[in-house]
Amino acid sequence: MKQLRTCLAAKLVAVLLVLAAGVGGFWSTVFILYQWDTLWLGTNYYTSNDYYQDVSNRAVQVRELARLLQYREWQDTLPYLDQRRLDMLVEALDAEQTNFRFAIRRNDTGTLIYTNVEGTAPLEECVHAVEQDTVIPALNADASGRDYFVWNGEKDYYLLYVVLEDETEQLITPDDAALAAQYGYTFNGYNWNYDQTRDSRITQSELVLEYGVTDPLTVHDEFWDSYLDYQQYARYLPTLAIMALVLDILTVGGLVFLLRAVGWQKGQPRPVRGWLEHIPLDVLLFGAFWAIILLLNAGDSIAYGMNVTSLTSDLLGGMCCISLAIGGCVLILSVTLATRIKTGTVWTNNLSYLILRTLFRGFRAAALSLPITGRVIVLFLLYLVGCLLSTYSILLTLLYQGFVLWCLCRWTLQWDRLRRGTARIVGGNPDFKIDTHHMYHDLARHAGQLNDLGTAISTAVEQRIQSERFKAELITNVSHDLKTPLTSIINYVDLLKKQEIQNPKALEYLDVLERKSQRLKKLTEDLVEASKASTGTLPVHLERLGMVQLLQQALGEFEEKFIASGLTLVPSFPEEEAYIMADGRHLWRVLDNLLSNCNKYALEGTRIYLDIYREAGQVFLSVKNISRQPLNIPAQRLMERFVRGEESRSTEGSGLGLSIARSLTELQGGEFRLDIDGDLFKATLSFSEVLEGQPRFQLSDQKA
């Protein structure tokens, strides 16, 4: 099927089949429908459609004859033209001219008025079947009989003179309205109107028409010709019906195939437009419409040929040619419309659409060139103009105001979409894109800027992450590369110290070398640990720990160092143990860094305050001391890597202790906060408190 719909020969065969079968099926179907009663209901000529049509035409003549006879009875004589028409009807309905038989009787008395039946035989014995009809004659005249009007110049209206049965005349003025009504007259202020149905002088009577057609036929008239035609086509009418059905099926099948195949070409994955689809659709429809009109006007002979007794070969040829031309126009429209639907160009490839789009774009460009305040003013003025124009109709007012309300609601929904999209971008999803489809220009422009901002933020974050990852990898790699030669240096220094060296300067140099190598080793380890802690690659094993007990153990190791540095500890612990969920090894390193920081940078002779307290379900550890050097940097800056409180760098600190402490605390789910007030240094740790009844141990390998 796919190969067949791209075959040009198959499409041409389908076109020829649709045109040929379509024309033949159309006319044969029209003829079958015209003779449907003969095909399905007719048993002989006297029950066929042709018979009833001819009878109906003759019945019209009989009705006209009955009216003219009644008018002549009322008025004694008829006008010349009516009399001529009466004579023509009498001649046309004569028994020697037609097989049609009729009788006109009065309905009230049954009196025979006129008939074309010869002799005294009843009508039922002369025709196949008697049909009846009734008619009420009406006099079509301004005045009855010999009544007449006379102009009255003084009164400026007509006087009415009624001629009575005794040939006397009676004057009737507008004041005699009741008397005038008896004779069927009413005054309109200027003249008189006559209604014969209200004239007391005329006796209204209903006429009964009886008519039928002789059986057998004896006169060569239209019934004779119809009977001969019936004898001819009645035999092949069923065959013609089957042929019409077959042709219609072939037409529909060919048309369905053609509509499905148009637009497809070999080597193309989807339907494509042809040369016909480049013509605007409305121009094509306009041309096809007038072409069909001209073809129908040229086919007047077809309509005339349907009423003649026989169809000539020239007439049949003209019918076929015009039918093929009209069918070709319809087929071209169907094929191009199907192709346009498949390619999605039904609306866009229209001359009117192109003109309106050009005008709209020009108006839009002119409007957008104005500042936003100017656009608001223009829209408001357009709204006022629309209100003024719509005030002429309540329906227009409702429609216009409804349209304005729809525009406002649409703007509101788009603004809400913009607001929610902004919230998602700001809320941590910079990759989210606000849909600008069918959005107002200003809102779409703002949404596009927000989308670009989200992309820029996402790019910056990605670059920052890559930079941090690169620095962490660089530190890790450099630290790893330093470990091997540093270990060798430390080992060789240790070996040299075990040798018997007499030179005191050499021994002093070895002490300096050992001290510096150990510091370098510590710095390398801090670098690796800081890098792992900041990137979240350190494993975390959470368990239920007592904060007081862990701090007391840490203070035991620093007690002698604090005494040597002239520092006094001032602890403040709760009476009951404060339990938290933390990694003992990492929390120990945090406490070690904080206490080491106090030992290095606290002012000699001052006190170090250590407080553990509970508050709002949290356990807090506070470390406070007075700095030896002026703290001239912000607290946030102090927690960055390689930053120390004193800028002279005279101490042996690496500037990584607080950064490592914060990273390790956050890695365990805690919070690390640093406050500086003058020379007062305060570090605070907080963890969620674990109450009694909660699990005493929880193991978790956590990696960010």
KOLDRENVEX-812293 format. One line per field, with one value per residue (C-alpha): residue in one letter; x, y, z. Coordinates in steps of 0.5 Angstrom, whole numbers, plus 2048, in hexadecimal, padded with zeros to 3 digits. Example, Ala and Ser with C-alpha at 12.3 -4.5 7.8 and 13.67 -1.06 7.14 Angstrom:
r c(A / S)
u c(819 / 81B)
v c(7F7 / 7FE)
w c(810 / 80E)
***
This chain:
r c(M / K / Q / L / R / T / C / L / A / A / K / L / V / A / V / L / L / V / L / A / A / G / V / G / G / F / W / S / T / V / F / I / L / Y / Q / W / D / T / L / W / L / G / T / N / Y / Y / T / S / N / D / Y / Y / Q / D / V / S / N / R / A / V / Q / V / R / E / L / A / R / L / L / Q / Y / R / E / W / Q / D / T / L / P / Y / L / D / Q / R / R / L / D / M / L / V / E / A / L / D / A / E / Q / T / N / F / R / F / A / I / R / R / N / D / T / G / T / L / I / Y / T / N / V / E / G / T / A / P / L / E / E / C / V / H / A / V / E / Q / D / T / V / I / P / A / L / N / A / D / A / S / G / R / D / Y / F / V / W / N / G / E / K / D / Y / Y / L / L / Y / V / V / L / E / D / E / T / E / Q / L / I / T / P / D / D / A / A / L / A / A / Q / Y / G / Y / T / F / N / G / Y / N / W / N / Y / D / Q / T / R / D / S / R / I / T / Q / S / E / L / V / L / E / Y / G / V / T / D / P / L / T / V / H / D / E / F / W / D / S / Y / L / D / Y / Q / Q / Y / A / R / Y / L / P / T / L / A / I / M / A / L / V / L / D / I / L / T / V / G / G / L / V / F / L / L / R / A / V / G / W / Q / K / G / Q / P / R / P / V / R / G / W / L / E / H / I / P / L / D / V / L / L / F / G / A / F / W / A / I / I / L / L / L / N / A / G / D / S / I / A / Y / G / M / N / V / T / S / L / T / S / D / L / L / G / G / M / C / C / I / S / L / A / I / G / G / C / V / L / I / L / S / V / T / L / A / T / R / I / K / T / G / T / V / W / T / N / N / L / S / Y / L / I / L / R / T / L / F / R / G / F / R / A / A / A / L / S / L / P / I / T / G / R / V / I / V / L / F / L / L / Y / L / V / G / C / L / L / S / T / Y / S / I / L / L / T / L / L / Y / Q / G / F / V / L / W / C / L / C / R / W / T / L / Q / W / D / R / L / R / R / G / T / A / R / I / V / G / G / N / P / D / F / K / I / D / T / H / H / M / Y / H / D / L / A / R / H / A / G / Q / L / N / D / L / G / T / A / I / S / T / A / V / E / Q / R / I / Q / S / E / R / F / K / A / E / L / I / T / N / V / S / H / D / L / K / T / P / L / T / S / I / I / N / Y / V / D / L / L / K / K / Q / E / I / Q / N / P / K / A / L / E / Y / L / D / V / L / E / R / K / S / Q / R / L / K / K / L / T / E / D / L / V / E / A / S / K / A / S / T / G / T / L / P / V / H / L / E / R / L / G / M / V / Q / L / L / Q / Q / A / L / G / E / F / E / E / K / F / I / A / S / G / L / T / L / V / P / S / F / P / E / E / E / A / Y / I / M / A / D / G / R / H / L / W / R / V / L / D / N / L / L / S / N / C / N / K / Y / A / L / E / G / T / R / I / Y / L / D / I / Y / R / E / A / G / Q / V / F / L / S / V / K / N / I / S / R / Q / P / L / N / I / P / A / Q / R / L / M / E / R / F / V / R / G / E / E / S / R / S / T / E / G / S / G / L / G / L / S / I / A / R / S / L / T / E / L / Q / G / G / E / F / R / L / D / I / D / G / D / L / F / K / A / T / L / S / F / S / E / V / L / E / G / Q / P / R / F / Q / L / S / D / Q / K / A)
u c(800 / 806 / 809 / 802 / 801 / 807 / 806 / 804 / 801 / 7FC / 7FA / 7F9 / 7F5 / 7F1 / 7F0 / 7ED / 7E9 / 7E6 / 7E4 / 7E1 / 7DD / 7DB / 7D8 / 7D4 / 7D2 / 7D0 / 7CB / 7C9 / 7C8 / 7C4 / 7BF / 7BE / 7BC / 7B8 / 7B4 / 7B5 / 7AD / 7AD / 7B3 / 7B1 / 7A9 / 7A7 / 7A3 / 7A1 / 7A1 / 79B / 79F / 7A5 / 7A8 / 7A7 / 7A0 / 79F / 7A3 / 79F / 798 / 79B / 79C / 795 / 792 / 795 / 791 / 78B / 78B / 78C / 786 / 782 / 784 / 783 / 77C / 77A / 77C / 778 / 772 / 773 / 774 / 770 / 776 / 77E / 783 / 786 / 78D / 789 / 784 / 78A / 78D / 786 / 786 / 78D / 78C / 785 / 789 / 78F / 78A / 786 / 785 / 788 / 78E / 790 / 78F / 78D / 786 / 783 / 77C / 77B / 775 / 772 / 774 / 76D / 768 / 76D / 76B / 76F / 773 / 777 / 77A / 77E / 77B / 777 / 770 / 76D / 771 / 774 / 77B / 77D / 77B / 780 / 786 / 78B / 78A / 786 / 78A / 786 / 788 / 785 / 785 / 782 / 782 / 784 / 782 / 788 / 786 / 785 / 77E / 778 / 774 / 772 / 774 / 778 / 77B / 77A / 77F / 77D / 781 / 77F / 780 / 786 / 784 / 780 / 778 / 776 / 770 / 76D / 769 / 763 / 75F / 75A / 75F / 75E / 764 / 766 / 76A / 76F / 773 / 779 / 773 / 770 / 775 / 770 / 76C / 772 / 775 / 76E / 771 / 778 / 77B / 77F / 782 / 789 / 789 / 78A / 787 / 783 / 785 / 781 / 781 / 77C / 77C / 778 / 773 / 76C / 76A / 76F / 76E / 774 / 774 / 77A / 77B / 77D / 782 / 782 / 787 / 78B / 78E / 78B / 78D / 78F / 792 / 78F / 792 / 799 / 79B / 7A0 / 79D / 79E / 7A5 / 7A6 / 7A3 / 7A8 / 7AE / 7AC / 7AB / 7B2 / 7B6 / 7B2 / 7B5 / 7BD / 7BB / 7BE / 7C4 / 7C5 / 7C4 / 7CA / 7CE / 7CD / 7CF / 7D5 / 7D7 / 7D6 / 7DA / 7E0 / 7E0 / 7E0 / 7E6 / 7EA / 7E9 / 7EB / 7F1 / 7F3 / 7F2 / 7F6 / 7FB / 7FC / 802 / 806 / 80C / 812 / 818 / 814 / 813 / 80C / 807 / 80A / 806 / 806 / 805 / 7FE / 7FF / 803 / 7FC / 7F9 / 7F3 / 7EE / 7F0 / 7EF / 7E8 / 7E6 / 7E8 / 7E5 / 7DF / 7DE / 7E0 / 7DB / 7D6 / 7D8 / 7D7 / 7D0 / 7CE / 7D1 / 7CD / 7C6 / 7C5 / 7C6 / 7C0 / 7BC / 7BE / 7BB / 7B4 / 7B4 / 7B2 / 7B9 / 7C0 / 7C4 / 7CC / 7CE / 7CA / 7CD / 7D4 / 7D3 / 7D0 / 7D6 / 7DB / 7D8 / 7D7 / 7DF / 7E1 / 7DD / 7DF / 7E6 / 7E6 / 7E3 / 7E8 / 7EE / 7EB / 7EA / 7F1 / 7F5 / 7F1 / 7F3 / 7FA / 7FA / 7F7 / 7FD / 802 / 7FE / 7FE / 7F6 / 7F6 / 7FD / 7FD / 7F7 / 7F7 / 7F3 / 7F7 / 7FD / 7FA / 7F7 / 7FE / 802 / 7FD / 7FD / 805 / 805 / 800 / 804 / 80B / 808 / 805 / 80B / 80F / 80C / 80E / 809 / 806 / 804 / 801 / 7FD / 7FA / 7F9 / 7F5 / 7F1 / 7EF / 7ED / 7E9 / 7E5 / 7E4 / 7E2 / 7DD / 7DA / 7D9 / 7D6 / 7D1 / 7CC / 7CA / 7CA / 7CC / 7D2 / 7D4 / 7D3 / 7D8 / 7DD / 7DD / 7DE / 7E4 / 7E7 / 7E6 / 7E9 / 7EF / 7F0 / 7EF / 7F4 / 7F9 / 7F8 / 7F9 / 7FF / 802 / 800 / 804 / 80A / 80A / 80A / 810 / 814 / 812 / 815 / 81B / 81D / 81B / 821 / 81F / 822 / 821 / 81A / 817 / 811 / 80C / 80C / 807 / 801 / 803 / 803 / 809 / 80B / 80A / 80D / 813 / 814 / 813 / 818 / 81D / 81C / 81D / 824 / 825 / 824 / 828 / 82E / 82D / 82D / 833 / 837 / 835 / 838 / 83E / 83F / 83E / 843 / 848 / 847 / 847 / 84E / 851 / 84F / 852 / 858 / 859 / 858 / 85D / 862 / 861 / 862 / 868 / 86B / 86A / 870 / 876 / 873 / 873 / 87A / 87C / 879 / 87C / 883 / 883 / 881 / 887 / 88C / 88A / 88C / 893 / 898 / 899 / 89E / 89C / 897 / 895 / 893 / 88F / 88B / 88A / 887 / 883 / 880 / 880 / 87C / 877 / 876 / 875 / 870 / 86C / 86C / 869 / 864 / 862 / 862 / 85D / 859 / 858 / 856 / 851 / 84E / 84E / 84A / 846 / 843 / 842 / 83E / 842 / 844 / 840 / 83C / 839 / 834 / 833 / 830 / 836 / 836 / 838 / 83B / 83F / 842 / 844 / 847 / 84B / 84E / 84F / 853 / 858 / 859 / 859 / 861 / 861 / 85C / 860 / 866 / 863 / 860 / 859 / 854 / 84E / 847 / 842 / 83B / 837 / 830 / 82F / 82C / 830 / 82E / 82D / 82E / 82F / 836 / 83C / 841 / 847 / 845 / 842 / 849 / 84C / 848 / 849 / 850 / 850 / 84C / 851 / 857 / 855 / 853 / 85A / 85E / 85A / 857 / 85A / 85F / 85C / 855 / 84F / 84C / 844 / 841 / 83A / 835 / 82E / 827 / 822 / 81C / 81E / 825 / 82C / 831 / 838 / 83B / 842 / 844 / 84B / 84F / 853 / 85B / 85B / 856 / 850 / 84F / 84C / 844 / 842 / 840 / 847 / 84B / 847 / 84A / 850 / 857 / 855 / 857 / 855 / 85C / 85F / 866 / 866 / 86B / 868 / 868 / 860 / 85E / 858 / 854 / 852 / 84B / 84A / 84A / 846 / 841 / 841 / 841 / 83B / 837 / 839 / 836 / 82F / 831 / 832 / 839 / 838 / 83E / 83D / 842 / 841 / 847 / 84C / 847 / 847 / 841 / 840 / 839 / 838 / 830 / 82E / 827 / 826 / 824 / 81F / 81F / 81B / 81E / 823 / 82A / 82E / 82D / 832 / 831 / 836 / 835 / 838 / 836)
v c(800 / 805 / 803 / 804 / 80B / 80E / 80B / 810 / 80B / 809 / 810 / 812 / 80B / 80D / 814 / 811 / 80C / 812 / 816 / 811 / 80D / 813 / 816 / 810 / 80E / 815 / 816 / 80E / 810 / 816 / 812 / 80C / 811 / 815 / 80E / 80B / 80A / 806 / 802 / 800 / 801 / 802 / 7FC / 7FF / 805 / 808 / 808 / 80B / 812 / 814 / 812 / 816 / 81C / 81D / 81C / 822 / 826 / 825 / 826 / 82D / 82E / 82C / 830 / 836 / 834 / 834 / 83B / 83E / 83A / 83D / 844 / 844 / 842 / 847 / 84D / 84A / 84C / 84B / 850 / 84F / 84B / 847 / 845 / 843 / 83F / 83C / 83A / 837 / 833 / 830 / 82E / 82B / 827 / 824 / 81D / 81C / 820 / 81C / 816 / 81A / 81A / 81F / 821 / 828 / 828 / 82C / 829 / 82B / 829 / 824 / 828 / 826 / 82D / 82A / 823 / 821 / 81A / 818 / 815 / 814 / 80F / 810 / 812 / 80C / 808 / 80C / 80C / 808 / 80B / 811 / 817 / 81C / 824 / 82A / 831 / 838 / 83D / 844 / 84A / 84E / 855 / 85C / 85C / 857 / 857 / 85E / 861 / 868 / 86E / 875 / 87A / 880 / 886 / 889 / 883 / 880 / 879 / 875 / 874 / 86C / 86B / 864 / 861 / 85D / 857 / 85B / 85F / 865 / 868 / 86A / 86F / 86D / 872 / 871 / 872 / 86C / 867 / 862 / 862 / 862 / 85C / 858 / 859 / 857 / 85E / 862 / 869 / 86A / 872 / 873 / 86D / 867 / 860 / 85A / 853 / 84E / 849 / 84E / 851 / 84F / 84F / 849 / 842 / 83E / 837 / 832 / 82E / 827 / 825 / 81D / 81B / 815 / 812 / 80D / 806 / 804 / 80A / 80C / 813 / 814 / 819 / 81A / 814 / 810 / 812 / 811 / 80A / 808 / 80B / 807 / 800 / 802 / 803 / 7FF / 7F9 / 7FC / 800 / 7FB / 7F9 / 801 / 801 / 7FC / 800 / 806 / 803 / 800 / 806 / 80A / 805 / 805 / 80D / 80D / 807 / 80B / 812 / 80F / 80C / 812 / 817 / 812 / 812 / 819 / 81D / 816 / 816 / 811 / 812 / 817 / 815 / 819 / 81D / 823 / 828 / 828 / 82E / 82E / 82F / 836 / 839 / 83D / 838 / 83E / 840 / 839 / 839 / 83F / 83D / 836 / 839 / 83E / 838 / 834 / 839 / 83A / 833 / 833 / 839 / 835 / 82F / 832 / 82E / 828 / 82A / 82B / 824 / 821 / 824 / 822 / 81B / 819 / 81A / 81B / 819 / 820 / 822 / 81B / 81D / 824 / 821 / 81D / 822 / 827 / 822 / 820 / 827 / 828 / 822 / 824 / 82A / 827 / 821 / 826 / 82A / 823 / 821 / 828 / 829 / 822 / 823 / 82A / 826 / 821 / 827 / 82B / 831 / 832 / 838 / 83B / 83B / 840 / 846 / 849 / 846 / 849 / 850 / 850 / 84D / 853 / 858 / 855 / 855 / 85C / 85E / 85A / 85D / 864 / 862 / 85F / 865 / 869 / 869 / 865 / 86B / 86D / 866 / 866 / 86C / 86A / 864 / 868 / 86C / 866 / 864 / 86A / 86A / 863 / 865 / 86B / 866 / 861 / 865 / 865 / 85D / 85A / 853 / 857 / 85A / 853 / 850 / 856 / 856 / 84E / 84F / 854 / 850 / 84A / 84E / 850 / 849 / 846 / 84C / 84A / 842 / 844 / 848 / 843 / 83E / 843 / 844 / 83C / 83B / 841 / 83E / 837 / 83A / 83E / 838 / 834 / 831 / 836 / 831 / 832 / 836 / 83A / 838 / 83E / 83B / 840 / 845 / 84C / 850 / 853 / 84D / 849 / 84D / 84E / 846 / 845 / 84A / 845 / 83F / 842 / 844 / 83D / 83A / 83F / 83D / 836 / 837 / 83B / 835 / 830 / 834 / 835 / 82E / 82C / 831 / 82E / 827 / 829 / 82C / 826 / 822 / 826 / 826 / 81F / 81D / 822 / 820 / 819 / 81A / 81E / 818 / 814 / 819 / 81B / 815 / 813 / 81A / 818 / 811 / 814 / 819 / 814 / 810 / 816 / 817 / 810 / 811 / 814 / 81B / 820 / 826 / 82A / 82E / 828 / 825 / 82C / 82C / 825 / 827 / 82D / 828 / 823 / 828 / 82B / 824 / 822 / 829 / 828 / 821 / 824 / 829 / 824 / 81F / 825 / 827 / 820 / 820 / 827 / 825 / 81F / 822 / 828 / 823 / 81E / 818 / 816 / 810 / 812 / 80D / 810 / 80E / 810 / 814 / 818 / 81F / 820 / 81A / 81B / 822 / 820 / 81B / 820 / 825 / 820 / 820 / 827 / 829 / 829 / 82D / 832 / 833 / 834 / 839 / 83D / 83B / 83A / 835 / 837 / 831 / 831 / 82B / 828 / 823 / 81E / 81C / 81F / 819 / 81B / 817 / 818 / 814 / 814 / 814 / 81A / 81E / 81D / 820 / 826 / 827 / 826 / 82B / 830 / 82F / 82F / 836 / 839 / 836 / 83A / 840 / 842 / 847 / 845 / 846 / 846 / 841 / 83C / 83B / 834 / 833 / 82D / 82F / 82D / 831 / 82F / 828 / 82A / 829 / 82F / 82F / 836 / 838 / 83F / 842 / 849 / 849 / 84B / 84E / 853 / 850 / 855 / 850 / 84E / 847 / 844 / 846 / 843 / 83C / 83C / 838 / 83A / 840 / 842 / 847 / 84A / 84D / 84C / 845 / 844 / 83E / 837 / 837 / 835 / 838 / 832 / 830 / 834 / 832 / 82B / 82C / 82F / 82A / 824 / 827 / 828 / 821 / 81E / 822 / 827 / 82F / 833 / 83A / 83F / 846 / 84B / 851 / 856 / 851 / 84C / 845 / 841 / 83A / 837 / 82F / 82D / 826 / 823 / 820 / 818 / 817 / 811 / 80B / 80D / 808 / 808 / 807 / 808 / 806 / 80A / 80B / 812 / 815 / 81C)
w c(800 / 802 / 7FB / 7F7 / 7FA / 7F8 / 7F1 / 7EC / 7E7 / 7EC / 7EE / 7E7 / 7E6 / 7EC / 7E9 / 7E3 / 7E7 / 7EB / 7E6 / 7E1 / 7E6 / 7EA / 7E4 / 7E2 / 7E9 / 7EB / 7E5 / 7E5 / 7ED / 7EB / 7E6 / 7EB / 7F1 / 7EC / 7EA / 7F1 / 7F2 / 7EB / 7ED / 7F4 / 7F4 / 7ED / 7EA / 7E4 / 7E0 / 7E4 / 7EA / 7E7 / 7E9 / 7E2 / 7E2 / 7E8 / 7E6 / 7DF / 7E3 / 7E8 / 7E2 / 7DF / 7E6 / 7E6 / 7DF / 7E2 / 7E8 / 7E4 / 7DF / 7E5 / 7E8 / 7E1 / 7E0 / 7E7 / 7E6 / 7DF / 7E3 / 7E8 / 7E3 / 7DD / 7D9 / 7D9 / 7D7 / 7D1 / 7D3 / 7D8 / 7D3 / 7CE / 7D4 / 7D5 / 7CE / 7CD / 7D4 / 7D1 / 7CA / 7CE / 7D2 / 7CD / 7CD / 7C6 / 7C8 / 7CE / 7D2 / 7D8 / 7DB / 7E0 / 7E3 / 7E6 / 7EB / 7F1 / 7F8 / 7FB / 7F5 / 7F1 / 7EB / 7E5 / 7E3 / 7DD / 7DB / 7D5 / 7D5 / 7CF / 7D0 / 7D7 / 7D9 / 7E0 / 7E1 / 7E5 / 7DF / 7DA / 7DE / 7E2 / 7E9 / 7EB / 7EF / 7F2 / 7F4 / 7F7 / 7F5 / 7F7 / 7F2 / 7F4 / 7F0 / 7EE / 7ED / 7F1 / 7F0 / 7EF / 7E9 / 7E6 / 7ED / 7EC / 7EF / 7EE / 7F1 / 7F5 / 7F5 / 7FB / 800 / 7FC / 7FC / 7F7 / 7F8 / 7F7 / 7F3 / 7F3 / 7EE / 7F1 / 7EE / 7EB / 7E8 / 7EC / 7EF / 7F7 / 7F9 / 7FF / 802 / 808 / 80D / 80B / 80D / 80F / 808 / 804 / 808 / 806 / 7FF / 801 / 801 / 806 / 806 / 806 / 807 / 800 / 7FC / 7FC / 7FD / 7FB / 7FE / 7FA / 800 / 804 / 7FE / 800 / 7F9 / 7F7 / 7F9 / 7FB / 7F9 / 7F9 / 7F2 / 7F2 / 7ED / 7EA / 7E5 / 7E3 / 7DD / 7D8 / 7D8 / 7D3 / 7D0 / 7C9 / 7C8 / 7C6 / 7CB / 7D1 / 7D5 / 7CE / 7CE / 7D5 / 7D5 / 7CF / 7D3 / 7D9 / 7D5 / 7D3 / 7D9 / 7DE / 7DB / 7DD / 7E3 / 7E8 / 7E4 / 7E3 / 7EB / 7EC / 7E7 / 7EB / 7F1 / 7EE / 7EB / 7F2 / 7F6 / 7F1 / 7F1 / 7F9 / 7F9 / 7F4 / 7F7 / 7FE / 7FB / 7F8 / 7FE / 802 / 7FD / 7FB / 7FE / 7FE / 7FA / 7F9 / 7FE / 802 / 80A / 80A / 805 / 801 / 7FD / 7F6 / 7F1 / 7F2 / 7F9 / 7F8 / 7F6 / 7FB / 7FD / 7FD / 7F6 / 7F4 / 7F7 / 7F4 / 7ED / 7EE / 7F0 / 7EA / 7E5 / 7E8 / 7E7 / 7E0 / 7DF / 7E2 / 7DD / 7D7 / 7D9 / 7D9 / 7D3 / 7D8 / 7DC / 7D5 / 7D3 / 7D9 / 7D6 / 7CF / 7CD / 7CA / 7CC / 7C6 / 7C5 / 7C5 / 7CC / 7CF / 7CD / 7D0 / 7D6 / 7D7 / 7D6 / 7DA / 7E0 / 7DF / 7DF / 7E6 / 7E9 / 7E7 / 7EB / 7F1 / 7F1 / 7F0 / 7F6 / 7FA / 7F8 / 7FA / 801 / 803 / 801 / 805 / 80B / 80B / 80A / 80F / 80A / 80A / 80E / 80C / 805 / 804 / 801 / 806 / 80B / 808 / 808 / 80F / 812 / 80E / 811 / 818 / 818 / 815 / 81B / 820 / 81E / 81E / 825 / 828 / 826 / 82B / 832 / 837 / 839 / 832 / 831 / 837 / 835 / 82E / 830 / 835 / 82F / 82B / 831 / 831 / 829 / 82A / 830 / 82B / 825 / 829 / 82D / 827 / 829 / 82F / 82C / 829 / 830 / 833 / 82E / 82E / 836 / 836 / 831 / 835 / 83C / 838 / 836 / 83D / 840 / 83B / 83D / 844 / 843 / 83F / 845 / 84A / 845 / 845 / 84D / 84E / 849 / 84D / 854 / 851 / 84E / 854 / 859 / 856 / 84F / 84A / 845 / 845 / 83E / 83E / 839 / 834 / 82F / 82D / 833 / 832 / 82F / 836 / 83A / 835 / 835 / 83C / 83D / 838 / 83C / 842 / 83E / 83C / 843 / 845 / 840 / 842 / 849 / 847 / 843 / 849 / 84E / 849 / 848 / 850 / 851 / 84C / 84F / 856 / 853 / 850 / 856 / 85A / 855 / 854 / 85C / 85D / 857 / 859 / 861 / 85E / 85A / 860 / 865 / 862 / 862 / 869 / 86C / 869 / 86C / 873 / 873 / 871 / 876 / 87C / 879 / 87A / 881 / 883 / 880 / 885 / 882 / 886 / 883 / 887 / 881 / 87D / 883 / 883 / 87B / 87C / 881 / 87D / 877 / 87B / 87E / 877 / 874 / 879 / 878 / 870 / 871 / 876 / 871 / 86B / 86F / 871 / 869 / 868 / 86D / 86C / 864 / 866 / 86B / 867 / 861 / 866 / 864 / 86B / 86E / 874 / 879 / 87D / 884 / 88B / 88F / 895 / 894 / 89B / 89B / 895 / 896 / 89D / 89A / 895 / 89A / 89E / 898 / 898 / 89F / 8A0 / 899 / 89C / 8A3 / 89F / 89B / 8A1 / 89F / 8A4 / 8A2 / 8A5 / 8A3 / 8A4 / 8A3 / 8A4 / 8AA / 8A5 / 89F / 898 / 893 / 88B / 885 / 882 / 880 / 885 / 881 / 87D / 884 / 887 / 882 / 882 / 88A / 889 / 883 / 888 / 88E / 88A / 887 / 88E / 890 / 88A / 88A / 891 / 895 / 89A / 8A1 / 89F / 8A0 / 89B / 89C / 89A / 89B / 899 / 899 / 896 / 893 / 88E / 88D / 88B / 88F / 88F / 890 / 891 / 891 / 893 / 894 / 893 / 88D / 88E / 887 / 885 / 881 / 87B / 876 / 876 / 879 / 872 / 86F / 875 / 874 / 86D / 86B / 86C / 870 / 877 / 87C / 87C / 876 / 878 / 877 / 87D / 880 / 87D / 87B / 874 / 874 / 873 / 87A / 87A / 873 / 874 / 87B / 877 / 871 / 876 / 87A / 874 / 872 / 878 / 878 / 87C / 87C / 87D / 87E / 880 / 883 / 884 / 889 / 889 / 88C / 88E / 88A / 88B / 887 / 888 / 886 / 886 / 885 / 886 / 88D / 88D / 893 / 897 / 894 / 88D / 88A / 88D / 887 / 880 / 87A / 874 / 86E / 86C / 866 / 863)
***
